[in-house]
Amino acid sequence: MIFFGRIGNVLRCRQAALVALLLAFPLLAPADGPTVNVQLDVSKASPRTVEDATRNRILLDYRFAWTSLSQALDANTADPLQGPFTGSAKNWLLETVKQQTKSGLSTHYSDQNHKVDAVFYAPEGDMIELHDTAGYRMQVLDRGKLVYDDRIVQRYIVLMTPGADRWVVRQLQAVDRF
């Protein structure tokens, strides 16, 4: 009897753990946010070679920055900008959110594809310059009503620097060509 009591306790603990896991699953699953595909080529970076671990971290952090930018401009909230941006890029995006909120506009980005080339990696490893050819669908809404919808190809010069726990976008400048 004691043996079966222990098995019952183990099974109840496992069931409770499974229920807790299933309840937590939506928190672990990716949010229904924008799809951001990033291809990063570091082969032409100079004067320093970009190490594999650094490349992988920059790739993740750049993708996260664009996901955060999309969420901020879609919902007109500055919260997603707090981690992945700093300096002039953050100031520009905060001002954009402020102006959009004031005017009743919001911007929705989807189907993002970024072809990114690292062109300069500082000898000290404290800054990297990226050239991003970004393609995405951009929709502008005025108080929820669609007023603009187009497929965009835009080039950006991006400066990223290491932060406390990630690489952050310091400058994001749209340009006509590299």
ABEGO torsion letter per residue (X at the ends): XAAAAAAAAAAAAAAAAAAAAAAAAAAABBBBBBBBBBBBBAAABOABBBBAAAAAAAAAAAAAAAAAAAAAAAAGBAAAAAAABBEAAAAAAAAAAAAAAAAGBBBBBBGBBBBBBBABBBAAGABBBBBBBBBBBBBBBBGGBBABBBBBBBBBBBBBBBBAABBBBABBBBBABX
